[in-house]
Amino acid sequence: MSWNYRIMEDGKDNKWYSIREVFYNGKGQERAFTEIPIAPIGETPEELIDVLKMMLDNAEKTKSQILKSDIKCIGWE
């Protein structure tokens, strides 16, 4: 199983965007995602900064593939 941070579009009439953790099966297909947006946290200021950098890096790499919160995720294979 792998995962990354992704931009997710929420709302129908009033759209907004958040960062979620998205989990993938062995074939790289979306399996699940966090129900609520992810807030960056760390045990030290340095770790917090590392998490923020990872979120930004993942978001920039996948910004052309924004997910919608109503996507259907497939089961584990």
N, CA, C and O of each residue as an XYZ file, in Angstrom:
308
protein
N       0.855     -1.174      0.000
C       0.000      0.000      0.000
C       0.897      1.232      0.000
O       1.925      1.272      0.676
N       0.493      2.221     -0.762
C       1.195      3.497     -0.766
C       0.171      4.607     -0.557
O      -1.037      4.383     -0.637
N       0.670      5.792     -0.291
C      -0.220      6.933     -0.089
C       0.533      8.210     -0.440
O       1.760      8.223     -0.536
N      -0.224      9.274     -0.627
C       0.347     10.604     -0.780
C      -0.709     11.635     -0.422
O      -1.867     11.304     -0.164
N      -0.287     12.884     -0.413
C      -1.221     13.983     -0.194
C      -1.745     14.418     -1.547
O      -0.985     14.519     -2.510
N      -3.056     14.678     -1.624
C      -3.667     15.121     -2.884
C      -4.594     16.292     -2.618
O      -5.138     16.441     -1.524
N      -4.761     17.112     -3.633
C      -5.763     18.173     -3.587
C      -7.111     17.535     -3.879
O      -7.245     16.749     -4.816
N      -8.113     17.879     -3.066
C      -9.447     17.344     -3.282
C     -10.443     18.490     -3.349
O     -10.406     19.413     -2.536
N     -11.327     18.418     -4.324
C     -12.396     19.407     -4.484
C     -13.603     18.947     -3.690
O     -14.035     17.800     -3.800
N     -14.145     19.860     -2.884
C     -15.333     19.574     -2.076
C     -16.448     20.532     -2.448
O     -16.220     21.549     -3.103
N     -17.641     20.199     -2.028
C     -18.781     21.078     -2.237
C     -19.356     20.945     -3.631
O     -18.678     20.508     -4.561
N     -20.604     21.323     -3.762
C     -21.262     21.263     -5.066
C     -21.485     22.665     -5.605
O     -21.011     22.988     -6.694
N     -22.192     23.496     -4.869
C     -22.453     24.857     -5.324
C     -21.311     25.800     -4.952
O     -20.925     26.660     -5.744
N     -20.782     25.638     -3.764
C     -19.668     26.456     -3.286
C     -18.437     25.575     -3.165
O     -18.180     24.994     -2.110
N     -17.678     25.477     -4.247
C     -16.516     24.598     -4.251
C     -15.396     25.163     -3.388
O     -15.196     26.374     -3.302
N     -14.675     24.248     -2.753
C     -13.473     24.593     -2.012
C     -12.520     23.414     -2.112
O     -12.922     22.311     -2.482
N     -11.276     23.646     -1.787
C     -10.239     22.636     -1.966
C      -9.527     22.382     -0.640
O      -9.383     23.274      0.195
N      -9.087     21.131     -0.477
C      -8.378     20.744      0.739
C      -7.298     19.732      0.383
O      -7.225     19.241     -0.744
N      -6.464     19.435      1.369
C      -5.454     18.393      1.213
C      -5.936     17.164      1.972
O      -6.336     17.255      3.132
N      -5.896     16.019      1.307
C      -6.277     14.748      1.935
C      -5.163     13.730      1.725
O      -4.377     13.840      0.784
N      -5.105     12.748      2.602
C      -4.240     11.599      2.368
C      -5.029     10.627      1.511
O      -6.168     10.292      1.832
N      -4.420     10.172      0.412
C      -5.070      9.214     -0.486
C      -4.219      7.944     -0.479
O      -2.997      8.000     -0.618
N      -4.880      6.807     -0.317
C      -4.210      5.514     -0.238
C      -4.484      4.719     -1.515
O      -5.583      4.770     -2.068
N      -3.471      3.985     -1.975
C      -3.541      3.262     -3.247
C      -3.310      1.775     -3.033
O      -2.614      1.364     -2.105
N      -3.915      0.971     -3.917
C      -3.642     -0.461     -3.884
C      -2.351     -0.731     -4.645
O      -1.695      0.211     -5.089
N      -1.978     -1.981     -4.804
C      -0.739     -2.352     -5.475
C      -0.684     -1.967     -6.942
O       0.392     -1.959     -7.539
N      -1.824     -1.648     -7.530
C      -1.881     -1.242     -8.935
C      -1.884      0.281     -9.097
O      -2.012      0.788    -10.211
N      -1.744      1.002     -7.992
C      -1.718      2.459     -8.058
C      -3.083      3.103     -8.184
O      -3.182      4.281     -8.527
N      -4.136      2.353     -7.913
C      -5.494      2.892     -8.004
C      -5.937      3.391     -6.629
O      -5.607      2.789     -5.607
N      -6.695      4.505     -6.610
C      -7.172      5.046     -5.344
C      -7.994      4.005     -4.605
O      -8.936      3.429     -5.149
N      -7.619      3.777     -3.361
C      -8.314      2.791     -2.531
C      -9.180      3.482     -1.485
O     -10.312      3.070     -1.234
N      -8.642      4.533     -0.880
C      -9.356      5.239      0.182
C      -8.733      6.619      0.360
O      -7.629      6.883     -0.117
N      -9.455      7.491      1.050
C      -8.900      8.798      1.385
C      -9.468      9.237      2.722
O     -10.521      8.766      3.151
N      -8.755     10.150      3.376
C      -9.212     10.624      4.674
C     -10.529     11.374      4.529
O     -10.739     12.126      3.577
N     -11.403     11.151      5.492
C     -12.733     11.752      5.434
C     -12.691     13.264      5.597
O     -13.463     13.984      4.965
N     -11.801     13.738      6.434
C     -11.681     15.184      6.657
C     -10.312     15.655      6.160
O      -9.378     14.858      6.079
N     -10.187     16.932      5.830
C      -8.894     17.459      5.382
C      -7.808     17.249      6.432
O      -8.083     17.164      7.629
N      -6.582     17.169      5.959
C      -5.424     16.926      6.815
C      -4.785     18.258      7.213
O      -4.559     19.129      6.373
N      -4.502     18.396      8.494
C      -3.754     19.559      8.984
C      -2.308     19.116      9.198
O      -2.069     18.024      9.712
N      -1.353     19.939      8.817
C       0.042     19.561      9.032
C       0.391     19.603     10.519
O       0.061     20.562     11.216
N       1.061     18.552     10.995
C       1.531     18.516     12.376
C       2.914     17.881     12.410
O       3.287     17.146     11.496
N       3.656     18.158     13.439
C       4.975     17.572     13.613
C       5.374     17.606     15.073
O       4.863     18.421     15.841
N       6.281     16.730     15.460
C       6.745     16.693     16.839
C       7.795     17.767     17.122
O       8.091     18.064     18.279
N       8.349     18.343     16.066
C       9.312     19.441     16.199
C       8.998     20.454     15.106
O       8.309     20.121     14.142
N       9.485     21.674     15.235
C       9.279     22.636     14.151
C       9.856     22.134     12.828
O       9.265     22.358     11.771
N      10.989     21.468     12.877
C      11.616     20.947     11.661
C      10.748     19.882     10.996
O      10.601     19.857      9.774
N      10.173     18.998     11.825
C       9.299     17.962     11.278
C       8.049     18.571     10.660
O       7.590     18.116      9.612
N       7.499     19.587     11.296
C       6.334     20.287     10.743
C       6.668     20.874      9.377
O       5.883     20.753      8.436
N       7.813     21.501      9.271
C       8.231     22.084      7.996
C       8.402     20.994      6.942
O       8.029     21.192      5.786
N       8.966     19.837      7.328
C       9.115     18.721      6.389
C       7.758     18.233      5.889
O       7.604     17.936      4.705
N       6.773     18.149      6.785
C       5.423     17.724      6.389
C       4.817     18.741      5.431
O       4.216     18.365      4.424
N       4.970     20.022      5.735
C       4.446     21.060      4.845
C       5.091     20.981      3.467
O       4.407     21.130      2.455
N       6.410     20.747      3.418
C       7.094     20.607      2.138
C       6.572     19.405      1.363
O       6.387     19.485      0.149
N       6.329     18.275      2.063
C       5.809     17.075      1.400
C       4.406     17.336      0.852
O       4.091     16.929     -0.266
N       3.572     18.008      1.630
C       2.222     18.343      1.165
C       2.292     19.206     -0.093
O       1.592     18.942     -1.071
N       3.131     20.228     -0.066
C       3.257     21.120     -1.210
C       3.812     20.384     -2.423
O       3.313     20.556     -3.535
N       4.826     19.577     -2.221
C       5.425     18.813     -3.317
C       4.398     17.870     -3.947
O       4.269     17.824     -5.170
N       3.664     17.115     -3.113
C       2.643     16.205     -3.631
C       1.539     16.959     -4.353
O       1.076     16.526     -5.408
N       1.110     18.092     -3.786
C       0.040     18.877     -4.407
C       0.479     19.430     -5.759
O      -0.297     19.422     -6.714
N       1.717     19.910     -5.843
C       2.208     20.444     -7.112
C       2.325     19.343     -8.171
O       2.027     19.583     -9.341
N       2.751     18.156     -7.781
C       2.914     17.052     -8.737
C       1.578     16.538     -9.271
O       1.516     16.020    -10.386
N       0.512     16.677     -8.487
C      -0.779     16.105     -8.883
C      -1.854     17.162     -9.136
O      -3.033     16.820     -9.224
N      -1.474     18.447     -9.255
C      -2.486     19.508     -9.385
C      -3.328     19.404    -10.645
O      -4.419     19.971    -10.708
N      -2.840     18.690    -11.644
C      -3.645     18.503    -12.854
C      -4.607     17.320    -12.712
O      -5.380     17.035    -13.626
N      -4.560     16.638    -11.579
C      -5.419     15.467    -11.334
C      -6.162     15.632    -10.012
O      -6.113     14.753     -9.153
N      -6.839     16.745     -9.857
C      -7.565     17.016     -8.616
C      -8.702     16.014     -8.472
O      -9.467     15.778     -9.407
N      -8.796     15.430     -7.279
C      -9.849     14.456     -6.997
C     -11.080     15.169     -6.467
O     -10.981     16.260     -5.907
N     -12.231     14.556     -6.643
C     -13.476     15.087     -6.093
C     -13.867     14.214     -4.912
O     -13.660     13.000     -4.926
N     -14.433     14.839     -3.893
C     -14.736     14.117     -2.659
C     -15.790     13.026     -2.842
O     -15.978     12.201     -1.948
N     -16.472     13.007     -3.970
C     -17.477     11.962     -4.193
C     -16.937     10.808     -5.055
O     -17.721     10.012     -5.571
N     -15.598     10.709     -5.217
C     -15.046      9.622     -6.022
C     -15.350      8.280     -5.366
O     -15.486      8.176     -4.147
N     -15.450      7.286     -6.187
C     -15.640      5.922     -5.694
C     -14.284      5.238     -5.691
O     -13.638      5.119     -6.733
N     -13.862      4.798     -4.540
C     -12.592      4.097     -4.438
C     -12.829      2.597     -4.591
O     -13.863      2.081     -4.168
N     -11.875      1.905     -5.191
C     -12.011      0.470     -5.398
C     -11.479     -0.287     -4.206
O     -10.795      0.288     -3.360
N     -11.781     -1.564     -4.124
C     -11.318     -2.387     -3.005
C      -9.889     -2.834     -3.170
O      -9.287     -2.648     -4.227
N      -9.347     -3.423     -2.128
C      -7.997     -3.966     -2.170
C      -7.962     -5.163     -3.096
O      -8.930     -5.919     -3.184
N      -6.855     -5.334     -3.779
C      -6.724     -6.492     -4.682
C      -5.518     -7.291     -4.303
O      -5.226     -8.306     -4.935
